[in-house]
Amino acid sequence: MTRLVAVLGYSDSTTADLHPVAAARLARAVAEVGPDDVVLFSGWARRPASTAEADLMARMWTAPVRARVVDRRARTTFGNAVGVARTARRLDADEVVLVTSRWHARRAATLVRAALRGSGSAATLRVVATDEPVTPRRGVREAASWTIVPVLALVAARLR
């Protein structure tokens, strides 16, 4: 059995270091992961000369795992979902554990489920969320993002 634990990055481009939201997700993933799991770090570098979120998380990782995968291409939740599905298919994963924030979990899970269907992966999805509070800015951003989720889910389901 192959289990993929996917940790979604987060940045608001205010710091070159790992954002506290991404650090919370990373800590939650460490608590979830087992030594036989594969962990995927997903996230890009928001500033040209900065380090990608995925690399920052990978550097801070402390738990023993079977393998680490770094995906620097994901610029959005849609990109995260496509990368998670691509990795799950490549590994022939049986289960994907998606680690993100509580306020982001529903949208991220919707897109990952669609992308998994589209990738041909038979993996089941389980969401593990951190419990940091929703700020007004994040709440507005999430609400606005839902306006395009149906279209993105259709696109994700059609990608191979």
N, C-alpha and C positions, 0 to 999 in steps of 0.2 A: 504494500500500500504506500502510495506517495502522497504526502500532504504538503501543500504549498501555503506558506504563510506570507501574505502580501501586505507590506506596510506602505501606506500612501503618504507621501511627503506633504509638506505644507510650508508656504513662505508668503510673507506679505512684502518682501523685498526691503525690509527695514534693517536687516542685519545680514552679515555674511556668514554668521554662525547658524547652527541648527535652531530653528524657531521653536519656542516652547510648545506649540501645538504639535509639531513633528516629534519633539522629544517625548511628549506624553504618549504619542502613538507608538514610538519605539519602545518605551518602557512597558507598555501594555503587551506588545508583541513578545518581548523577552519573557514576560510572565506566562505567555500562551504557548510558546514554542517548545518542541521536544528535540532531542539529539538526532532523530532520524528525519526531521523535517528539512525542507528546502525553504529558505527565506528570500523573498523578493523585496528589494528596496526600490521605490518608484518616485521619481521627481527630478526636475530639471534645474538648471542654474538660471535664476531670474535676471541676474546682472551679468554682463559679458565676461568680466574677469573673475567671477566668483565660482565657488565649487557647487556642483549639483547637489540638490537635497538628497538624492539617492546615495551619493558618495559620502556626504556628511553622516547619514544614518549608518552606512556600512562601516565607517571608521569607528563609530561609537558602539557598535554591536558587541555584546559581551557573552552571549549564550552559545554553547556548542550546538552546531547544526551540521547536517550532512553536506549542505552546500549553500552558498550565497550567490544571488543573482542581482546585478545592479542594472536598472533601467533608467537611463538619463534622458530618454526621449519624451517621457510623459509631461506635457505642459499643462494639461487640464485633467479633470476627472474622466472625461472620455478617453484621453490618452492613457490614463492609468488603467482603465477597464480593458482597453485593447491589449495593453502590455501584459496584464494579468492573464487574460485568456490565451494569449500567444504562449506565454510561459507554461501555463497549465497544460496546454495541448502538447507542447514540446516534451514535457516531463511525463505525460500521460497521468496526470494527477488524478487521484480519486476524490480528494477534498481540497477546496480552497478556503482558507481562513482569511478573511478580509479585515484588516486592522485600520480603523479610521476613527474619527471623532463622532460622538453621538449625533451632533447636529448635521453631519455630512453623510452618515451611514445609509440612510434610506435612498438618497440619490445615487451614491456610489454603488450600492448593492444592485439597484435597478439596472445601471449601465453594465456592471460586471456580469450579471445574469444574462443580459442580452448578448454581450460579447462572448460569453462561454458557449451559448447556444450556437452562435455564428461560427465559432472556431471548430466545432465538432467535438469539443471536450465533453466528456460525460461526468466531469467533476461536480460534486455537490458544493454549494456555497454556504458558508457560515460566517456571520458578521460578528466581530468583536469590537466594541466601541469604548473609547475613553469617555470620561464623564465631565470634561471641562465645560464650563457654561457657554451658552450661546450669547455672543455679544450682539447688540443691535445691528452692527455692520455685517456680521456673518449671517444673521437671520435674514436680512434684506437680500444679501447676495444669494443665499440658498433659495429663497422664494423666487427671485428673478431667474435663477438657473433652471428652475423647474419648467419654465415656459418652453425650453427647447429639448427637454429630456425625451419626450416621445419621438422626436425626429432623430436624436442621437442614438436612442435605443434601436430604432429601425436600421440605422447605418451600421451600428456595432454588430447587429445580428447578421448583417450581410457580408461583413469582412471575413476573410479567410486567412 
